[in-house]
Amino acid sequence: MVLPQKEFVEELKVEWKRLWSERLDDKMRAEGIAVNNYGSLFIDKGTVIHATRDFKALNFKEILERH
C-alpha cells in the first residue's frame, strides 16, 4: 500500500511544478495566476497563486493533508 501512495505524491509533485511553470505573471498587479485547472491541487483556472500583498501562500504540505 505504500507504493501507490508514493506514486500519488510523485504525481502531485509533477502537477505542482507544472502549476508554477505555466502560471501567468501579471506585471501590473504583481500577481501569478493559474492558467489551467489543477483538480488534484484544488486550484481552479484564474486563481491567484502568488501575490506581493495580503496573500496566503500556497503550501504543498497542506494540499497533501487535504488528500
N, C-alpha and C positions, 0 to 999 in steps of 0.2 A: 504494500500500500504506500510505501514511502516513495517509490519510483514515480507513480503517476502524479503525486503531489509535487515532487521536484520538477517534473516536466511542466506542470501547470505554472509554477513560479517562474520557470525559464521563459515560457510563453508570455507571461505578464511583463517580464523584464524587456523582452523584444518589443512589445507594444508600447511600453513606457519610453523606450529610446526612440521609437518611431514618432510618438507624440511630440517629443521635444525637437526632433529633427525636421518635422513637417509643419511646425507652427508658423503662423503668420505674425510677423512683427509689425505692430502699428507704431510708427515712429512719433506720430502726433500725440498719442495718448500714453506712450511709453508702456505698452502692454504686449503680451504674447497671447495669441488667440488660437484655439484648436481649430484646425481646418477640416477635420473629419469627426465622426462619432467613434468613440473608443468604449464600447459597451462593457468590456471586462474591467476597464479602469473607472467606470461610472462617470465618464466625461462626454458631453454632447458637443456637436459642432457649434462653434461660436462661443464656447466657454472661455473666459479669461483664465489662462493658466500661469501667467506671470505679470506682475504689475509693480510699479515703484511705490505706490501709496495705498494705504488701507486695504491690504490684501492678505489673506491667509494662504500661504504657500501650499502647494500640493505635496503630499507625503506618501511615498511608495509603501511604507510600513503600514500606514492607516488603510490603504487600499487592500493590502494583504489581510489585515484584520477583519475587514468587511466581508471577505470571502470566507 
